[in-house]
Amino acid sequence: MTGRPASSVLPPSLRPSLGPVAVLAALVVVVLGVLYSGHNAPGAVDRWIRPPTADSVRAPWRQVALALDFLGEPVGSAMVIAAGVVVCLALRRPRAAVLVVAGAGVTVGATTVLKHVVGRTIHGPGNLSYPSGHTAFATALAVMAALFATDRLGLGRRAGTSLVLAAGVVAGAIMGWAEVGLGAHYPTDALGGWCTALAVIPATAWLVDRIADRMPEPGRRDRH
């Protein structure tokens, strides 16, 4: 007997739409990175949206922003990733559990590398800001959850794509608000982080599927 085939973490119906989205998002990341390379002050767009100050969010919303910020810190993000892995394994989706770890890791790694390459700072030397790792992390988690939901619910291309993009927009906007409100990032840093996740997660999910599809099924042995 053979078990149920493993579900793809990047549903085939979404590949034609999320591929161009990932490419466009990567292009935005590059363009913003070039525009703000080496800068240490807000740009015109940043000043128009909100000048970066540490006191722009007042109580009780400041506590909300701090709680969201904690989820992007090492301890908080580790807790979130662990919870995601547990949920995926409980639902018997080991491939999705791999994506949670790989997707979060690649996203955070990408933002870290980009920060050093672009060299944009906020509130003094050494405070690298572009792109926002917190915003990228939150967006990545939301996009991965939406991919999983699309597969579980059997959504088609239009509905699935809409769900993925909506989840990414909401998560990115909420975390971006917290980071900008706390004065940790410029608005364009948050936009760069959001686009980084949209570029990274579809590519990582595709790669996870490619590797998993080439691996032998658990418990299956060749017969001679």
C-alpha positions as CSV (number, residue, x, y, z in Angstrom):
1,M,0.0,0.0,0.0
2,T,1.1,3.6,-0.6
3,G,0.3,6.5,1.6
4,R,-1.2,9.8,0.6
5,P,1.1,11.8,-1.6
6,A,2.8,14.7,0.3
7,S,1.2,18.0,-0.4
8,S,3.3,20.7,-2.1
9,V,4.1,23.7,0.1
10,L,3.9,25.8,-3.1
11,P,0.5,24.7,-4.6
12,P,1.0,24.2,-8.4
13,S,-2.0,26.4,-9.0
14,L,-0.2,29.4,-7.5
15,R,3.2,29.0,-9.2
16,P,2.2,31.0,-12.4
17,S,1.0,33.9,-10.3
18,L,3.5,33.9,-7.4
19,G,6.5,33.6,-9.6
20,P,6.1,37.1,-11.2
21,V,5.2,38.5,-7.8
22,A,8.5,37.2,-6.4
23,V,10.4,38.7,-9.3
24,L,8.7,42.1,-9.0
25,A,9.2,42.1,-5.2
26,A,12.9,41.3,-5.7
27,L,13.2,44.2,-8.2
28,V,11.7,46.6,-5.7
29,V,14.1,45.4,-3.0
30,V,17.1,46.1,-5.3
31,V,15.8,49.5,-6.5
32,L,15.2,50.7,-2.9
33,G,18.5,49.3,-1.9
34,V,20.3,51.3,-4.6
35,L,18.3,54.5,-3.8
36,Y,19.1,54.4,-0.1
37,S,22.5,52.9,-0.1
38,G,24.7,54.5,2.5
39,H,22.0,56.9,3.6
40,N,21.6,57.9,7.3
41,A,18.5,60.0,7.1
42,P,14.8,59.5,6.0
43,G,14.0,60.0,2.4
44,A,11.2,62.2,1.0
45,V,8.8,59.2,1.0
46,D,9.7,58.4,4.6
47,R,9.2,62.0,5.8
48,W,5.9,62.2,4.0
49,I,4.6,59.0,5.7
50,R,6.0,59.5,9.2
51,P,9.3,61.0,10.5
52,P,11.1,58.4,12.5
53,T,10.9,59.2,16.3
54,A,11.0,56.8,19.2
55,D,7.9,58.4,20.8
56,S,5.4,58.4,17.9
57,V,3.4,55.5,19.4
58,R,1.7,56.3,22.8
59,A,0.1,54.0,25.4
60,P,-1.7,51.7,25.1
61,W,-0.7,51.1,21.5
62,R,3.0,51.4,22.4
63,Q,2.7,48.1,24.4
64,V,1.1,46.5,21.4
65,A,4.0,47.7,19.2
66,L,6.5,46.4,21.8
67,A,4.8,43.0,21.9
68,L,4.9,42.8,18.1
69,D,8.6,43.8,18.1
70,F,9.4,41.1,20.6
71,L,8.0,38.5,18.1
72,G,10.7,39.5,15.7
73,E,13.5,39.3,18.2
74,P,15.6,36.1,18.5
75,V,13.7,34.6,21.5
76,G,10.3,35.6,20.2
77,S,10.9,34.4,16.7
78,A,12.3,31.1,17.9
79,M,9.1,30.6,19.9
80,V,6.9,31.4,16.9
81,I,8.9,29.1,14.6
82,A,8.8,26.3,17.1
83,A,5.0,26.7,17.4
84,G,4.6,26.6,13.7
85,V,6.7,23.5,13.4
86,V,4.6,21.8,16.1
87,V,1.4,22.7,14.4
88,C,2.6,21.4,11.0
89,L,3.8,18.1,12.5
90,A,0.5,17.7,14.4
91,L,-1.3,18.1,11.1
92,R,1.1,15.5,9.5
93,R,2.6,18.1,7.2
94,P,6.4,17.5,7.6
95,R,7.2,19.3,4.4
96,A,5.4,22.4,5.7
97,A,7.4,22.1,8.9
98,V,10.6,22.2,6.9
99,L,9.3,25.3,5.0
100,V,8.6,27.1,8.3
101,V,12.2,26.6,9.4
102,A,13.8,27.1,6.0
103,G,11.6,30.0,5.0
104,A,12.1,31.9,8.2
105,G,15.9,31.3,8.1
106,V,16.4,32.3,4.5
107,T,14.3,35.4,5.0
108,V,16.2,36.6,8.1
109,G,19.5,35.7,6.4
110,A,18.6,37.7,3.3
111,T,17.7,40.8,5.3
112,T,20.8,40.5,7.4
113,V,23.0,40.3,4.3
114,L,21.2,43.1,2.6
115,K,21.6,45.4,5.6
116,H,25.3,45.1,5.4
117,V,25.4,45.5,1.6
118,V,23.1,48.6,1.5
119,G,24.5,50.2,4.7
120,R,21.6,52.4,5.4
121,T,21.5,53.5,9.1
122,I,19.0,55.1,11.5
123,H,19.7,56.9,14.8
124,G,23.5,56.7,14.4
125,P,26.2,54.6,12.9
126,G,25.9,50.8,13.4
127,N,22.1,50.8,13.4
128,L,21.6,49.2,10.0
129,S,18.0,49.6,8.9
130,Y,17.3,48.4,5.3
131,P,15.4,46.2,4.9
132,S,13.4,45.6,8.1
133,G,14.0,42.1,9.3
134,H,11.0,42.2,11.6
135,T,8.7,43.1,8.8
136,A,10.2,40.5,6.5
137,F,9.8,37.8,9.2
138,A,6.2,38.6,10.0
139,T,5.3,38.7,6.3
140,A,7.1,35.4,5.7
141,L,5.2,33.7,8.4
142,A,1.9,35.0,7.1
143,V,2.7,34.0,3.5
144,M,3.7,30.5,4.6
145,A,0.5,30.1,6.6
146,A,-1.5,31.3,3.6
147,L,0.2,28.8,1.3
148,F,-0.6,26.0,3.8
149,A,-4.3,27.2,4.0
150,T,-4.5,27.3,0.2
151,D,-3.5,23.7,0.0
152,R,-5.7,22.5,2.9
153,L,-8.8,24.3,1.5
154,G,-8.1,23.4,-2.1
155,L,-8.3,27.0,-3.3
156,G,-7.8,27.8,-6.9
157,R,-5.3,30.2,-8.4
158,R,-7.3,33.4,-8.0
159,A,-8.5,32.7,-4.5
160,G,-5.2,31.3,-3.3
161,T,-3.2,34.1,-4.7
162,S,-5.6,36.7,-3.1
163,L,-5.2,34.9,0.2
164,V,-1.4,34.9,0.1
165,L,-1.1,38.5,-0.9
166,A,-3.8,39.6,1.6
167,A,-2.1,37.8,4.4
168,G,1.3,39.2,3.5
169,V,-0.1,42.8,3.3
170,V,-1.8,42.6,6.6
171,A,1.2,41.0,8.5
172,G,3.6,43.4,6.8
173,A,1.5,46.4,7.5
174,I,1.0,45.6,11.2
175,M,4.7,44.8,11.9
176,G,5.8,47.7,9.7
177,W,3.6,50.0,11.8
178,A,5.2,48.8,15.0
179,E,8.7,49.2,13.7
180,V,8.2,52.6,12.3
181,G,6.2,53.7,15.3
182,L,9.0,52.6,17.6
183,G,11.5,54.5,15.6
184,A,13.4,51.4,14.6
185,H,13.0,51.7,10.9
186,Y,12.0,54.1,8.1
187,P,8.8,53.3,6.2
188,T,10.8,52.4,3.2
189,D,12.7,49.9,5.3
190,A,9.4,48.2,6.1
191,L,8.5,48.2,2.4
192,G,11.9,46.6,1.6
193,G,11.3,43.9,4.3
194,W,7.9,43.1,3.0
195,C,9.1,42.7,-0.5
196,T,12.1,40.6,0.6
197,A,9.7,38.1,2.1
198,L,7.5,38.1,-1.0
199,A,10.6,37.3,-3.1
200,V,12.1,34.7,-0.8
201,I,9.2,32.6,0.4
202,P,7.8,31.4,-3.0
203,A,11.4,30.5,-4.1
204,T,12.1,28.7,-0.9
205,A,8.8,26.8,-1.1
206,W,9.5,25.8,-4.6
207,L,13.0,24.5,-3.6
208,V,11.6,22.6,-0.7
209,D,9.2,20.9,-3.0
210,R,11.9,20.1,-5.6
211,I,14.1,18.5,-2.9
212,A,11.3,16.6,-1.2
213,D,9.9,15.2,-4.5
214,R,13.3,13.7,-5.3
215,M,13.6,12.0,-1.9
216,P,12.3,8.4,-1.5
217,E,9.0,8.0,0.3
218,P,9.3,7.1,4.0
219,G,9.1,3.3,4.6
220,R,9.4,2.5,0.9
221,R,12.2,0.1,-0.1
222,D,13.4,-1.2,-3.4
223,R,12.4,-4.8,-4.0
224,H,14.8,-7.2,-5.8
